[in-house]
Amino acid sequence: MEKFTLINKARSRIKVFQPFEDSSMNSSMINAILISYGCVFKRSSKPVMKGSRVESIEEARNEYKKLLEEGWKKTYIFNSFFKKIGK
């Protein structure tokens, strides 16, 4: 499963959806999604991440679908800033 970044219409907020692996469990199964959210002040600078939360896959899918319906778009602009998140 790959990481997805969405940006709102005003290009001022982003949400990053990525697999969440619980290191306390021995299984390599992914049963949750880490959703990080933040603000964008300049397109060419690193976004300021405000927080994150872990959701079930179903809840994350519902939120992702709702954001797309609201006009959020998938983006790759900030991928280089997030290479180290979660590692």
N, C-alpha and C positions, 0 to 999 in steps of 0.2 A: 504494500500500500504506500502510495507516495504522499507528499505534503502538498496542500492546496492553499493558496493565498487569495483572498477576496478583498476588493477595494470598493468603497461606496461611490455613488455618483459624484459627490463633491470632491472625491479623491483626498479626503481628509482622515478617513478611518480605515483600518485594515483588520482582518481576522485571518489567522493562520490555523488551518486544520491539519493535524499530523497524528500518526499512530502513537498511542501511549502504551508502552511496555512496562509492566510492573516488575521491577527487578527483584522483588521479594518472592516472586513465584518462579518456579523452575521451568514453566511452560513458555514456549516462544509464541504462543497464540496472542493475537491482538484483540482485546475485547472492549477497548475504550479508545476515545479520541481526545487528545489534548487540544483545546481551543485557546489560542493566545490572541489578545486584542490590544490594539494600540492606536496612536494618532500619527498622522503624517503632517509634518510642517513644511518640508521642502521635498520635492520629488527626488532630488539628488542626494539627500542625506538619509541617514539611518532613522527609521521610524522609532518613536518612543513607545515602548511596550508598557501598557498599564497593568496587565495581569493575565492570568490564565486560569482555566478550570478543566477538569476532566469530566467528560460526558460519555454515556453509553453510545455505541455506534448508531443506534436508532435515533436517539435525541440529536446527535450531531448531524445526521442526515436531514432530519426535519429542519434544524436551524439553517443548514446550508441551502436547502431548497427554498426556505422562506426568504433568505437574503437575496438569492437569485431573482425571486419574484419581485422583490423591492427595488431591483435595478443594480445590485452589486455585480461586479464583473470579476472574473478570474484574471489574475495578473501574475507576471513573472518578474516584475521590476525589482522587487526587494529580495529575491531568492538568495543573492550573494550575501546579504546581511544575516540570513538565518541558517547558514550552513552549520554553525556550531550549536544551535539550540537543540537540546535534548541529547547532547553527546558529552 
